[in-house]
Amino acid sequence: MLVILISGRGSNMQALVEAGLPVSAVISNRADAAGLEFARSRKIATAVVDHKKFATREAFDDALAKEIDRHKPRLVALAGFKRVLTPKFVAHYERRMLNIHPSLLPAFTGLDTHERALAAGVKLHGCTVHFVTAELDNGPIVIQAAVRVRAGESADALAAHVLKQEHVIYPRAARWFLDNKLVIQNGVVRVKGDDAQLVMAAD
């Protein structure tokens, strides 16, 4: 089973649900996260753990972990979850928590990836699903999708282009995990059966 963490609209959460993955709960740190309504419409359990109600990041993470663990998930998927997680929390879900990041890691970790990609003049941009580690956007890479950067493209247009590919690769990565197809060796992920770990988006 899969528990998904969101903070906003949850478009990647929606992609995971619509791919038919066994989602047992959707949890947000914001009561007004739009994605909660979608989850409820699909009869998926929802919960809010409001980070503003906790004095420390550690206290919030402890409460969040307690809520997640009620559902006994095999996998935790971060889908636009806007919180930096503590090392203790990350260690608790070691090798069973995935994130999707809007760049071709290790390039452009952190925020404002599309603006930074355009400023750097890269010709390929994209997104990455990776295992979560204590170092931000630095865990073993499961799958990437690459898109061509079009001449004169705005950051918003590039973001939309990339988001379509996020919705392709995140369900694929989660399915591989739940099907026990992912193997990590020396920090590198391979997929049993040699499934393609790179998607080149059509123009």
Protein Blocks (a to p, Z undefined) as FASTA:
>chain_A
ZZdddfblommmmmmmmnopacfbdcdfbfklmklmmmmmnopacddddfklpfbfklmm
mmmmmmmmmnopabdcdehiacdcdfklmmmmgoiaccdddbddfehgaehklmmmmmno
pabdcdddddddfbehiaccfbdcdddddehiafklmmmmmmmmmmmmmmmmmmmmmnop
acceehiacdehiiafbdcddZZ
